[in-house]
């Protein structure tokens, strides 16, 4: 069974940092694009950061997090991470890990991890 499990969320003050991790089981992430999405209060789930499956590991970031967040992957450990710096209240939300299997249009999601940025 394919599972994605996020960890690392929590409460942090504005300006602080968190590192989220997503570990996959039941599937190897090596050949699949991965992403981090978040759903803020009263908002639609949206992509925060994406990373490709190619040798270059190309990345894309939502405009508001560009320069503050860094997505990375460790295929040997079957994990993808999101380093979040200079956090603001607008970063608050549930963060989800995604694996995209384009061949059969299948998306896998983790259960989400809560990130709360507040004083």
Steps between C-alpha positions, in 0.01 A plus 500: 500500500632841405534739787644848539561615853584860583674615812658812642203730536430699810467842652762758415531874549512740207847507355570148613579189303367150461607203295233264376575149387298252299589135495347264247438132540361245259646691208832640393487874440803501274317529170217726611459873539426598857345801658395679811156653519330693772147587593461813705193579706206549266718453194540249222789260510774639280848409391781651703802331350556238234804296412555298187615143464775562249870520560482874540232487768339815367299693754208739488372720780187691569583867479440582865747237622771547240828576670374376835412137436717229352374165379740210472491128454708208611407211278722257688301570815171526313435842647421851393551797728393860524722744683296803601671817619379847591155368570203732517144461616395456138698177491263345751317196373504128454788389283461195282752291315410387148628240261385532141487187290428645160478170317163413646403845631534385857582737784601389845468723801622490853278563797630853543690672775388819668721807489394791716690827492396719788636710781 
